[in-house]
């Protein structure tokens, strides 16, 4: 039985032993197939196995909840909310990115609020935090950090470098296993000696992260360029279209409109995010004023003259940090292919394909899974392009993370007894080591 099935109803009788919370990493430039959170997945597998091995009451259910296991077409936010309302313990992976990004902090606060509502004198007792990577001095007073450090009491390699580094280096396998076993034992003790009844968790959007020092004001806009049910041409199937362009649902396995999936991806990567209709994004005398974003394009928009004019207007003088993605629900259809070629001509004429990732997605994505994977890359690419622009770096609200800009770059742990050295220049990305493929 999957965790999602287990928590899907209000009458839930069983709960996952723990909820894993972490900061999603930006995809790497030029590596669309890389898995930047691969070490998070490895950690989750190891902790799950340790809980399964030692738990007494566990039978037929998954010990932990990991958002990577949510089916791609599901309502991700609702699945996470239900899991937060059912889990017995909360396992946050503390890192500079975790402290900086609002999404993991909202998960943290949502679970904390549930514990307060349950009447716990100390809600933090249901938290099993892990020091994933070292934190800068400015973050040393964050809630739960001491518990994360206490988990590895006596293991300097853990407190100096974090568990992520121990997982990467085979010579520290024993120390890594010690932390895994300690965390598993604490989770099992919470779940089996003082189990909590599932309850309704708060809406994530209503939560404020307890960590983010100053949330940035940059808004990532997802603009949808698609017909509506009333404007789509007669020769095309109206299924999947709605009253607004942003209602478009081209694939049968999706619970939400495409724009909503893109919005949740952007929020996970640290942005405030909004959905807009084509042409509704505020036009300014200078395109530099516009923030980062993506335009989700249905080729069938240009089958109508009004739609063609709307797209041409939307991409005219488009800044290099707004990325188009063409979505094909009928990739083998000759008319769809012809219209896609026309859209690419419009984009090329407007100079609206500034990066390799945007040129790749302009070839067309043909499934919901491919769309979500592409949006992950486009959001990160749009952020990079925005930050390279003088306005993004100086005059406008910065997208760069506050804690991340202060944190050191890690080096491999020093052997026992040796003093760990830390260089004074920043990391190359959230929770990533320079030269390694993400987390």
Order of alpha helices (4+ residues) and beta strands (2+ residues): alpha-beta-alpha-beta-alpha-beta-alpha-alpha-beta-alpha-alpha-alpha-alpha-beta-alpha-beta-beta-alpha-beta-alpha-alpha-alpha
